[in-house]
Amino acid sequence: MSRILVTGGSGFLGSHSISAALAAGHEVRATLRNLDKIQQVQTMLGLPGSDGRLSFHAADLERDEGWDEAVFGCDYVLHTASPFPANQPDDPNDLIVPARDGTLRVLSAASRAGVSRVVLTSSFAAVGYGPQPPSHVFTEEDWTPIQAANPPYILSKTIAERTAWEFIQNSGTPELSVVNPTGIFGPVLGDQLSTSIQIVKGLLDGSFPPELPDMWFGVVDVRDVVDLHLRAMTEPSAAGERFIAVSGEPVSLLEVADILRDRFGKLASRVPSRSADPSPNASRRRSSSEKARKILAWSPRSRAEAIVATAESLIQLNLVNSA
Ligand code: NAP
């Protein structure tokens, strides 16, 4: 069994990563930028007290302190931490600087500590926001251009991933694998909701207009994203590769709404049932997970399963606004 550092242990993906790594028998270190969150994370993980195989370390993407201590003696790093706010800041550097410099801090510390491999959570944002025609099916060969006029989050993920590959090219170690997830859904473990989850919550809460915007996105379940990280962590041929994490074709907001109304009946009474007219600018941004399926034998859950699991967990944790 290995010792794994998970950065961003308080996050949606980070907390599931800790849980899966512990379940697989590994020892886990988790970074939090604020150790006040330890109890909240333990509650999310269903660990009433301390588990001897899990420890927490303070480290902020914007500061040097803590990273060397956190990574020392680890075999692998899953670098999930990155700012993912619901609203885009006026200054793109608010996201670019922590995403890029934080990635460099993690990779440099991992290199100094002799870590074998870092798996970086990038995003489909770093793949699919270029000038390709709507018929294009995005693969790992595609890159979002840094010059394109994209929102700060998309820029931050693209620049952070580019910077990571450049670092590895120059330093030689550690090995790097990258996972590029589309919208991540699936069961939430606590009440701090990732931006992707707000879509399902917003539909259940009734906070969308009665005519849903003509919006499309790729879907993948958080449990499958973690599974892909763990496969990319140890499979020899995954070193130096990026892997898109998506379950099938993109869904429209209306399709997500239909899944929720079909499955949850009365509990989904506020979910709209109509879509606005198709927007000429709405790109579906189709992408392929062929590479992860072939090289890593990755087999994700269906989109509907991911959406239903999100809603079930929100309802169970009383996080749907019933007022
Ligand atoms: P999340 O729940 O918002 O988690 C983000 C994590 O990053 C939190 O643990 C947060 O810590 C940490 N973080 C943010 N700024 C930090 C800083 N300056 N220093 C240290 N830690 C910091 O979001 P998520 O959905 O789990 O996202 C995890 C990763 O997946 C991110 O890299 C994101 O870009 C990527 N991703 C997400 C999606 C999606 O649809 N959710 C899709 C593609 C890629 P605090 O708790 O202290 O804020």
Residues whose N, C-alpha, C, O or C-beta is under 5 A from the ligand:
A	BS01	NAP	G8 G9 S10 G11 F12 L13 G14 R33 A59 D60 L61 E62 T80 A81 S82 P83 F84 P98 T121 S122 S123 F124 P181 T182 G183 I184 S194 S196
